[in-house]
Amino acid sequence: MSYAPTNAIKRVIGTFKNKAHGTSFDYEANIPDDSWLPVVDYPHRVWVSSFFEDSGWRYANVKKTVAYIVLDEDEYGQPVIEKWSIKNHITYR
């Protein structure tokens, strides 16, 4: 499971499970002033940290049944994206 750290709990706007692995993820809204990617394309930040390791978050576009997660950037500065099928998507706001 991958939850937002304590200092970010108030910013969480939803949660979902990765359908392939059953892992839960919290997500929050992306901050326009702090983003190298267009917020219109990647309006979310998915937390990928755990209780044992703080890996931070990834830019994402979370939809109803899929999430597009930015894993890295290529040599041209373009995002490398992975598509996740998701389930149990709950929004809080």
C-alpha positions in Angstrom: 0.0 0.0 0.0 1.2 3.5 -0.7 -0.4 6.3 1.3 0.4 10.0 1.5 2.7 11.0 4.3 1.2 12.6 7.4 2.1 16.1 6.4 0.1 15.7 3.1 -3.0 13.9 4.4 -5.1 17.1 4.2 -4.4 17.5 0.5 -5.5 13.9 -0.5 -8.5 14.1 -2.8 -8.9 10.4 -3.6 -7.6 6.8 -3.5 -7.6 3.8 -5.8 -6.2 0.3 -6.2 -4.0 -0.9 -8.9 -6.1 -3.6 -10.5 -3.1 -5.8 -11.4 -1.5 -5.8 -7.9 -4.3 -4.7 -5.6 -2.1 -2.0 -4.1 -3.8 1.1 -2.8 -2.6 4.6 -3.7 -3.6 8.1 -2.4 -3.5 11.1 -4.7 -3.8 14.8 -4.5 -4.2 17.7 -7.0 -1.0 18.8 -8.8 0.3 22.3 -7.9 0.7 24.4 -11.1 3.6 26.5 -9.8 5.5 23.5 -8.8 5.1 21.3 -11.9 7.4 20.8 -14.9 4.5 19.2 -16.7 1.2 20.9 -17.8 -1.3 20.5 -15.0 -4.0 20.2 -17.7 -2.4 16.9 -18.9 -1.3 15.7 -15.4 -3.7 17.2 -12.8 -2.7 14.8 -10.0 0.2 13.6 -7.9 0.0 9.9 -6.9 1.8 9.0 -3.7 4.2 6.1 -4.1 5.8 6.1 -0.7 5.2 3.4 1.9 5.7 3.0 5.6 9.2 1.6 5.1 10.5 3.8 2.2 9.7 7.4 1.2 9.7 7.4 -2.6 7.6 10.6 -2.9 5.0 11.0 -5.6 4.5 10.7 -9.4 2.7 13.1 -11.7 -0.5 11.4 -13.0 -3.9 11.7 -14.6 -6.3 9.6 -12.6 -9.6 8.8 -14.3 -12.5 6.6 -13.4 -11.0 3.2 -14.3 -7.4 4.0 -15.5 -4.5 6.1 -14.2 -1.7 7.5 -16.4 1.4 7.6 -14.2 4.6 9.5 -15.2 7.5 7.2 -14.4 10.4 9.3 -15.8 11.3 11.6 -18.6 13.1 10.6 -21.8 16.2 12.2 -23.3 14.1 14.9 -24.9 12.4 15.9 -21.6 9.1 14.1 -22.6 7.2 12.1 -19.9 7.5 8.3 -19.9 4.0 7.1 -19.0 2.6 3.9 -17.7 -1.2 3.1 -17.9 -2.6 1.4 -14.9 -6.1 -0.2 -14.8 -7.6 0.8 -11.4 -10.5 -0.2 -9.2 -12.2 0.9 -6.0 -11.6 4.6 -7.0 -12.9 6.9 -4.3 -12.9 10.7 -4.5 -13.1 12.7 -1.3 -13.7 16.1 -2.9 
